[in-house]
């Protein structure tokens, strides 16, 4: 009697684990679809030598939302980019596509119009 009860408990546990696993996969797929649907600039592909702005994550009040412009020097794996500033200095950190936005530059806007202090922003050039 105890053995059959224990076998039933184990079977129920296995079924519950399978149900949880299916729900986790379902939720993961739903979150991925939501992310893909709401991805900013999804159709706006970036290429080498395009000019971009970097989102200023550590922005203070009255500071700009975007830093730049930077030129895409190299397209790296996993949606990351190697950038260089207008003086040609290469940025040490790779930047993910989510943090970039296309910049439309001309001869007047070719200067770096905002560069945060090194201690306030992790996207500084070193």
CNS distance restraints for C-alpha pairs under 8 A (distance, minus, plus):
assign (resid   1 and name CA) (resid   5 and name CA) 6.32 0.50 0.50
assign (resid   2 and name CA) (resid   6 and name CA) 6.15 0.50 0.50
assign (resid   3 and name CA) (resid   7 and name CA) 6.19 0.50 0.50
assign (resid   4 and name CA) (resid   8 and name CA) 6.19 0.50 0.50
assign (resid   5 and name CA) (resid   9 and name CA) 6.24 0.50 0.50
assign (resid   6 and name CA) (resid  10 and name CA) 6.22 0.50 0.50
assign (resid   7 and name CA) (resid  11 and name CA) 6.20 0.50 0.50
assign (resid   8 and name CA) (resid  12 and name CA) 6.13 0.50 0.50
assign (resid   9 and name CA) (resid  13 and name CA) 6.11 0.50 0.50
assign (resid  10 and name CA) (resid  14 and name CA) 6.20 0.50 0.50
assign (resid  11 and name CA) (resid  15 and name CA) 6.25 0.50 0.50
assign (resid  12 and name CA) (resid  16 and name CA) 6.11 0.50 0.50
assign (resid  13 and name CA) (resid  17 and name CA) 6.15 0.50 0.50
assign (resid  14 and name CA) (resid  18 and name CA) 6.26 0.50 0.50
assign (resid  15 and name CA) (resid  19 and name CA) 6.21 0.50 0.50
assign (resid  16 and name CA) (resid  20 and name CA) 6.17 0.50 0.50
assign (resid  17 and name CA) (resid  21 and name CA) 6.10 0.50 0.50
assign (resid  18 and name CA) (resid  22 and name CA) 6.20 0.50 0.50
assign (resid  19 and name CA) (resid  23 and name CA) 6.22 0.50 0.50
assign (resid  20 and name CA) (resid  24 and name CA) 6.12 0.50 0.50
assign (resid  21 and name CA) (resid  25 and name CA) 6.29 0.50 0.50
assign (resid  22 and name CA) (resid  26 and name CA) 6.09 0.50 0.50
assign (resid  23 and name CA) (resid  27 and name CA) 6.05 0.50 0.50
assign (resid  24 and name CA) (resid  28 and name CA) 6.07 0.50 0.50
assign (resid  25 and name CA) (resid  29 and name CA) 6.18 0.50 0.50
assign (resid  26 and name CA) (resid  30 and name CA) 6.21 0.50 0.50
assign (resid  27 and name CA) (resid  31 and name CA) 6.11 0.50 0.50
assign (resid  28 and name CA) (resid  32 and name CA) 6.18 0.50 0.50
assign (resid  29 and name CA) (resid  33 and name CA) 6.19 0.50 0.50
assign (resid  30 and name CA) (resid  34 and name CA) 6.19 0.50 0.50
assign (resid  31 and name CA) (resid  35 and name CA) 6.10 0.50 0.50
assign (resid  32 and name CA) (resid  36 and name CA) 6.05 0.50 0.50
assign (resid  33 and name CA) (resid  37 and name CA) 6.03 0.50 0.50
assign (resid  34 and name CA) (resid  38 and name CA) 6.23 0.50 0.50
assign (resid  35 and name CA) (resid  39 and name CA) 5.82 0.50 0.50
assign (resid  40 and name CA) (resid  98 and name CA) 7.30 0.50 0.50
assign (resid  41 and name CA) (resid  45 and name CA) 7.80 0.50 0.50
assign (resid  41 and name CA) (resid 101 and name CA) 7.60 0.50 0.50
assign (resid  46 and name CA) (resid  50 and name CA) 6.50 0.50 0.50
assign (resid  46 and name CA) (resid 102 and name CA) 7.58 0.50 0.50
assign (resid  47 and name CA) (resid  72 and name CA) 7.03 0.50 0.50
assign (resid  47 and name CA) (resid  75 and name CA) 7.37 0.50 0.50
assign (resid  48 and name CA) (resid  71 and name CA) 7.67 0.50 0.50
assign (resid  48 and name CA) (resid  72 and name CA) 5.01 0.50 0.50
assign (resid  48 and name CA) (resid  73 and name CA) 5.65 0.50 0.50
assign (resid  48 and name CA) (resid  74 and name CA) 5.88 0.50 0.50
assign (resid  48 and name CA) (resid  75 and name CA) 6.71 0.50 0.50
assign (resid  49 and name CA) (resid  71 and name CA) 5.52 0.50 0.50
assign (resid  49 and name CA) (resid  72 and name CA) 5.04 0.50 0.50
assign (resid  49 and name CA) (resid  73 and name CA) 6.09 0.50 0.50
assign (resid  50 and name CA) (resid  71 and name CA) 5.66 0.50 0.50
assign (resid  50 and name CA) (resid  72 and name CA) 5.58 0.50 0.50
assign (resid  50 and name CA) (resid 102 and name CA) 7.51 0.50 0.50
assign (resid  50 and name CA) (resid 103 and name CA) 7.99 0.50 0.50
assign (resid  51 and name CA) (resid  69 and name CA) 6.24 0.50 0.50
assign (resid  51 and name CA) (resid  70 and name CA) 5.52 0.50 0.50
assign (resid  51 and name CA) (resid  71 and name CA) 4.48 0.50 0.50
assign (resid  51 and name CA) (resid  72 and name CA) 6.36 0.50 0.50
assign (resid  51 and name CA) (resid 102 and name CA) 6.09 0.50 0.50
assign (resid  51 and name CA) (resid 103 and name CA) 5.16 0.50 0.50
assign (resid  51 and name CA) (resid 104 and name CA) 6.83 0.50 0.50
assign (resid  51 and name CA) (resid 105 and name CA) 7.16 0.50 0.50
assign (resid  52 and name CA) (resid  68 and name CA) 6.99 0.50 0.50
assign (resid  52 and name CA) (resid  69 and name CA) 5.57 0.50 0.50
assign (resid  52 and name CA) (resid  70 and name CA) 5.32 0.50 0.50
assign (resid  52 and name CA) (resid  71 and name CA) 6.21 0.50 0.50
assign (resid  52 and name CA) (resid  72 and name CA) 7.25 0.50 0.50
assign (resid  52 and name CA) (resid 100 and name CA) 6.18 0.50 0.50
assign (resid  52 and name CA) (resid 101 and name CA) 5.39 0.50 0.50
assign (resid  52 and name CA) (resid 102 and name CA) 4.34 0.50 0.50
assign (resid  52 and name CA) (resid 103 and name CA) 4.46 0.50 0.50
assign (resid  52 and name CA) (resid 104 and name CA) 7.85 0.50 0.50
assign (resid  53 and name CA) (resid  66 and name CA) 5.78 0.50 0.50
assign (resid  53 and name CA) (resid  67 and name CA) 5.45 0.50 0.50
assign (resid  53 and name CA) (resid  68 and name CA) 4.80 0.50 0.50
assign (resid  53 and name CA) (resid  69 and name CA) 5.09 0.50 0.50
assign (resid  53 and name CA) (resid  70 and name CA) 6.22 0.50 0.50
assign (resid  53 and name CA) (resid 100 and name CA) 5.62 0.50 0.50
assign (resid  53 and name CA) (resid 101 and name CA) 5.25 0.50 0.50
assign (resid  53 and name CA) (resid 102 and name CA) 6.27 0.50 0.50
assign (resid  53 and name CA) (resid 103 and name CA) 5.78 0.50 0.50
assign (resid  54 and name CA) (resid  66 and name CA) 5.42 0.50 0.50
assign (resid  54 and name CA) (resid  67 and name CA) 5.05 0.50 0.50
assign (resid  54 and name CA) (resid  68 and name CA) 6.29 0.50 0.50
assign (resid  54 and name CA) (resid  69 and name CA) 7.78 0.50 0.50
assign (resid  54 and name CA) (resid  70 and name CA) 7.91 0.50 0.50
assign (resid  54 and name CA) (resid  99 and name CA) 5.63 0.50 0.50
assign (resid  54 and name CA) (resid 100 and name CA) 4.85 0.50 0.50
assign (resid  54 and name CA) (resid 101 and name CA) 6.67 0.50 0.50
assign (resid  55 and name CA) (resid  65 and name CA) 6.02 0.50 0.50
assign (resid  55 and name CA) (resid  66 and name CA) 4.59 0.50 0.50
assign (resid  55 and name CA) (resid  67 and name CA) 6.30 0.50 0.50
assign (resid  55 and name CA) (resid  99 and name CA) 5.17 0.50 0.50
assign (resid  55 and name CA) (resid 100 and name CA) 6.23 0.50 0.50
assign (resid  55 and name CA) (resid 101 and name CA) 7.73 0.50 0.50
assign (resid  56 and name CA) (resid  64 and name CA) 7.29 0.50 0.50
assign (resid  56 and name CA) (resid  65 and name CA) 5.25 0.50 0.50
assign (resid  56 and name CA) (resid  66 and name CA) 5.17 0.50 0.50
assign (resid  56 and name CA) (resid  67 and name CA) 6.06 0.50 0.50
assign (resid  56 and name CA) (resid 121 and name CA) 7.72 0.50 0.50
assign (resid  57 and name CA) (resid  65 and name CA) 7.84 0.50 0.50
assign (resid  57 and name CA) (resid 121 and name CA) 7.79 0.50 0.50
assign (resid  58 and name CA) (resid 120 and name CA) 6.78 0.50 0.50
assign (resid  58 and name CA) (resid 121 and name CA) 5.99 0.50 0.50
assign (resid  59 and name CA) (resid  63 and name CA) 5.90 0.50 0.50
assign (resid  59 and name CA) (resid  64 and name CA) 6.99 0.50 0.50
assign (resid  59 and name CA) (resid  65 and name CA) 6.60 0.50 0.50
assign (resid  64 and name CA) (resid 114 and name CA) 7.74 0.50 0.50
assign (resid  67 and name CA) (resid 113 and name CA) 7.70 0.50 0.50
assign (resid  67 and name CA) (resid 114 and name CA) 5.78 0.50 0.50
assign (resid  67 and name CA) (resid 115 and name CA) 6.57 0.50 0.50
assign (resid  67 and name CA) (resid 116 and name CA) 7.98 0.50 0.50
assign (resid  68 and name CA) (resid  85 and name CA) 7.40 0.50 0.50
assign (resid  68 and name CA) (resid 112 and name CA) 5.59 0.50 0.50
assign (resid  68 and name CA) (resid 113 and name CA) 6.57 0.50 0.50
assign (resid  68 and name CA) (resid 114 and name CA) 6.37 0.50 0.50
assign (resid  68 and name CA) (resid 115 and name CA) 7.30 0.50 0.50
assign (resid  69 and name CA) (resid  85 and name CA) 6.73 0.50 0.50
assign (resid  69 and name CA) (resid  86 and name CA) 7.07 0.50 0.50
assign (resid  69 and name CA) (resid 103 and name CA) 6.57 0.50 0.50
assign (resid  69 and name CA) (resid 105 and name CA) 7.92 0.50 0.50
assign (resid  69 and name CA) (resid 110 and name CA) 7.30 0.50 0.50
assign (resid  69 and name CA) (resid 111 and name CA) 7.60 0.50 0.50
assign (resid  69 and name CA) (resid 112 and name CA) 5.86 0.50 0.50
assign (resid  69 and name CA) (resid 113 and name CA) 7.53 0.50 0.50
assign (resid  70 and name CA) (resid  83 and name CA) 5.99 0.50 0.50
assign (resid  70 and name CA) (resid  84 and name CA) 5.47 0.50 0.50
assign (resid  70 and name CA) (resid  85 and name CA) 4.62 0.50 0.50
assign (resid  70 and name CA) (resid  86 and name CA) 6.34 0.50 0.50
assign (resid  71 and name CA) (resid  83 and name CA) 5.53 0.50 0.50
assign (resid  71 and name CA) (resid  84 and name CA) 5.32 0.50 0.50
assign (resid  71 and name CA) (resid  85 and name CA) 6.26 0.50 0.50
assign (resid  71 and name CA) (resid  86 and name CA) 7.23 0.50 0.50
assign (resid  72 and name CA) (resid  81 and name CA) 6.59 0.50 0.50
assign (resid  72 and name CA) (resid  82 and name CA) 6.11 0.50 0.50
assign (resid  72 and name CA) (resid  83 and name CA) 4.66 0.50 0.50
assign (resid  72 and name CA) (resid  84 and name CA) 6.59 0.50 0.50
assign (resid  73 and name CA) (resid  81 and name CA) 7.50 0.50 0.50
assign (resid  73 and name CA) (resid  82 and name CA) 5.52 0.50 0.50
assign (resid  73 and name CA) (resid  83 and name CA) 5.12 0.50 0.50
assign (resid  73 and name CA) (resid  84 and name CA) 6.26 0.50 0.50
assign (resid  74 and name CA) (resid  81 and name CA) 5.91 0.50 0.50
assign (resid  74 and name CA) (resid  82 and name CA) 5.06 0.50 0.50
assign (resid  74 and name CA) (resid  83 and name CA) 7.01 0.50 0.50
assign (resid  75 and name CA) (resid  79 and name CA) 7.70 0.50 0.50
assign (resid  75 and name CA) (resid  80 and name CA) 6.48 0.50 0.50
assign (resid  75 and name CA) (resid  81 and name CA) 4.78 0.50 0.50
assign (resid  75 and name CA) (resid  82 and name CA) 6.41 0.50 0.50
assign (resid  76 and name CA) (resid  80 and name CA) 5.16 0.50 0.50
assign (resid  76 and name CA) (resid  81 and name CA) 5.35 0.50 0.50
assign (resid  76 and name CA) (resid  82 and name CA) 6.97 0.50 0.50
assign (resid  78 and name CA) (resid  96 and name CA) 7.99 0.50 0.50
assign (resid  79 and name CA) (resid  96 and name CA) 5.69 0.50 0.50
assign (resid  79 and name CA) (resid  97 and name CA) 5.62 0.50 0.50
assign (resid  80 and name CA) (resid  94 and name CA) 5.91 0.50 0.50
assign (resid  80 and name CA) (resid  95 and name CA) 5.25 0.50 0.50
assign (resid  80 and name CA) (resid  96 and name CA) 4.20 0.50 0.50
assign (resid  80 and name CA) (resid  97 and name CA) 5.88 0.50 0.50
assign (resid  81 and name CA) (resid  94 and name CA) 5.44 0.50 0.50
assign (resid  81 and name CA) (resid  95 and name CA) 5.26 0.50 0.50
assign (resid  81 and name CA) (resid  96 and name CA) 6.29 0.50 0.50
assign (resid  81 and name CA) (resid  97 and name CA) 7.19 0.50 0.50
assign (resid  82 and name CA) (resid  90 and name CA) 7.52 0.50 0.50
assign (resid  82 and name CA) (resid  91 and name CA) 6.73 0.50 0.50
assign (resid  82 and name CA) (resid  92 and name CA) 7.80 0.50 0.50
assign (resid  82 and name CA) (resid  93 and name CA) 7.28 0.50 0.50
assign (resid  82 and name CA) (resid  94 and name CA) 5.09 0.50 0.50
assign (resid  82 and name CA) (resid  95 and name CA) 6.64 0.50 0.50
assign (resid  83 and name CA) (resid  90 and name CA) 5.97 0.50 0.50
assign (resid  83 and name CA) (resid  91 and name CA) 5.47 0.50 0.50
assign (resid  83 and name CA) (resid  94 and name CA) 7.34 0.50 0.50
assign (resid  83 and name CA) (resid  95 and name CA) 7.73 0.50 0.50
assign (resid  84 and name CA) (resid  88 and name CA) 5.45 0.50 0.50
assign (resid  84 and name CA) (resid  89 and name CA) 5.22 0.50 0.50
assign (resid  84 and name CA) (resid  90 and name CA) 4.20 0.50 0.50
assign (resid  84 and name CA) (resid  91 and name CA) 5.45 0.50 0.50
assign (resid  85 and name CA) (resid  89 and name CA) 5.51 0.50 0.50
assign (resid  85 and name CA) (resid  90 and name CA) 6.68 0.50 0.50
assign (resid  85 and name CA) (resid  91 and name CA) 7.37 0.50 0.50
assign (resid  85 and name CA) (resid 112 and name CA) 7.45 0.50 0.50
assign (resid  86 and name CA) (resid 110 and name CA) 6.58 0.50 0.50
assign (resid  86 and name CA) (resid 111 and name CA) 6.44 0.50 0.50
assign (resid  86 and name CA) (resid 112 and name CA) 6.55 0.50 0.50
assign (resid  89 and name CA) (resid 125 and name CA) 7.52 0.50 0.50
assign (resid  90 and name CA) (resid 125 and name CA) 7.36 0.50 0.50
assign (resid  91 and name CA) (resid 123 and name CA) 7.99 0.50 0.50
assign (resid  91 and name CA) (resid 124 and name CA) 7.51 0.50 0.50
assign (resid  91 and name CA) (resid 125 and name CA) 5.23 0.50 0.50
assign (resid  91 and name CA) (resid 126 and name CA) 7.02 0.50 0.50
assign (resid  92 and name CA) (resid 125 and name CA) 6.66 0.50 0.50
assign (resid  92 and name CA) (resid 126 and name CA) 6.62 0.50 0.50
assign (resid  93 and name CA) (resid 123 and name CA) 7.25 0.50 0.50
assign (resid  95 and name CA) (resid  99 and name CA) 6.76 0.50 0.50
assign (resid  95 and name CA) (resid 100 and name CA) 7.67 0.50 0.50
assign (resid  96 and name CA) (resid 100 and name CA) 7.14 0.50 0.50
assign (resid 105 and name CA) (resid 109 and name CA) 5.36 0.50 0.50
assign (resid 105 and name CA) (resid 110 and name CA) 6.12 0.50 0.50
assign (resid 106 and name CA) (resid 110 and name CA) 6.12 0.50 0.50
assign (resid 109 and name CA) (resid 113 and name CA) 7.60 0.50 0.50
assign (resid 115 and name CA) (resid 124 and name CA) 7.65 0.50 0.50
assign (resid 116 and name CA) (resid 120 and name CA) 6.51 0.50 0.50
assign (resid 116 and name CA) (resid 121 and name CA) 6.14 0.50 0.50
assign (resid 116 and name CA) (resid 124 and name CA) 7.27 0.50 0.50
assign (resid 117 and name CA) (resid 121 and name CA) 6.50 0.50 0.50
assign (resid 117 and name CA) (resid 124 and name CA) 7.61 0.50 0.50
assign (resid 118 and name CA) (resid 122 and name CA) 7.07 0.50 0.50
assign (resid 118 and name CA) (resid 124 and name CA) 5.74 0.50 0.50
